[in-house]
Amino acid sequence: PLHRRGLREWERADHLLGRASALENLGVCSLAAGAPGQARDHFESALAIHEGLGRSRGIALMLRRLGEASHGLCDLDAARHHLNAALSRLPAEDEPYVRLRTLTALAEVHLDSRDQEKAEPLLGEALALSIRAGASTEEATVRASLALIALDRGRTDEARAELTRALAIREALGDARTDRTRDLLSSLDRPRAKEDGP
């Protein structure tokens, strides 16, 4: 594979940053291929390089990647640990997009842990960052997640408003999730079947 050849070339050149980048790319490919365990190994190796070089941004990025890989392995405690550690190194002023992605990833972990109380404020911050950064795809994702929380808590009007905004963004982008968002929004307006009495 191309990334493995690249890794070998950087290793022969003894170029640490190039090696770290190649390891990250291998990790990303492993995640996409459904192999989070392999991804975690690659990210850990890249993290060690960034730590050795004292590169705070690189450390934060690899911690986020490790959080995503741990989430893929259903190790929610490790995912929370890595993502919180990444956030501590990512000031919103300097790295708004990377912080946005990290906030969203951590919120997803909390949602999988059924902890909406912790997820909702993270998504609120992520929404503000996505708007500021002009990250439309991420904005739609965050709004859809906020809508599901609102719906689960009986805040139907709020859920409808967030889904309407998410749908408009996804339609404009031609996002593959457009139909699913539209169906969910339509379901809010369907009358619920009355429950049978005792």
C-alpha positions, 0 to 999 in steps of 0.5 A, spaced: 500 500 500 502 507 498 502 509 505 506 503 507 511 505 502 511 512 504 512 509 511 518 505 509 521 511 505 521 516 511 524 511 516 530 510 511 530 517 511 530 518 518 525 523 518 521 523 524 515 528 522 514 524 515 514 517 519 509 520 524 505 523 518 505 516 515 503 512 521 497 517 522 495 516 515 495 508 516 491 509 522 486 513 518 486 508 513 485 502 518 479 506 521 476 506 515 477 499 513 473 497 520 480 495 524 480 500 530 485 496 533 490 496 528 489 504 527 490 505 535 497 501 534 499 506 528 496 512 532 500 510 539 506 510 535 505 517 531 503 519 538 510 517 541 514 521 536 510 527 537 511 527 544 519 526 543 519 532 539 515 536 544 510 538 538 503 540 542 499 540 536 501 533 534 500 530 540 493 533 541 491 530 534 494 523 535 490 523 542 484 525 538 485 519 533 486 515 539 480 517 542 476 515 535 480 508 535 478 507 542 471 509 541 471 504 535 473 498 540 468 500 544 473 502 550 469 508 552 473 510 558 479 510 554 476 514 548 473 519 554 480 519 557 484 521 550 479 526 547 479 530 554 486 530 554 486 532 547 481 538 548 486 540 554 491 542 548 486 545 543 485 552 545 479 554 541 482 561 539 488 557 535 485 550 533 477 552 532 476 546 527 480 541 530 477 542 537 470 542 533 472 535 531 474 533 538 468 536 541 464 532 537 467 526 538 467 526 545 460 528 545 458 522 541 462 517 546 458 520 552 451 519 547 453 512 547 454 512 554 447 515 555 450 521 558 446 526 555 447 531 560 455 531 558 454 531 551 449 537 550 454 542 552 459 539 548 455 539 542 453 547 544 460 549 543 461 545 537 456 548 534 458 555 535 465 553 533 462 550 526 459 556 525 465 560 526 469 556 522 464 555 516 464 548 517 457 546 514 458 539 514 460 539 521 454 544 523 449 539 520 452 533 524 452 537 530 445 540 529 442 533 528 445 530 534 442 536 538 435 535 535 435 527 537 437 530 544 431 535 544 427 530 542 428 525 547 427 530 552 420 532 549 423 538 546 419 537 540 419 544 537 427 545 538 428 538 535 424 540 529 428 547 528 435 544 529 433 538 524 430 544 519 437 547 519 441 541 518 436 539 512 437 545 509 445 544 510 445 537 507 440 539 501 445 544 499 451 540 500 448 534 497 449 530 503 448 522 503 444 523 510 439 528 507 433 523 506 434 520 513 434 527 516 428 529 511 424 522 514 426 524 521 423 531 520 417 529 517 416 524 522 415 529 527 409 532 524 405 525 523 400 524 528 402 519 534 397 513 534 393 513 541 395 508 546 390 503 548 386 504 554 387 500 560 
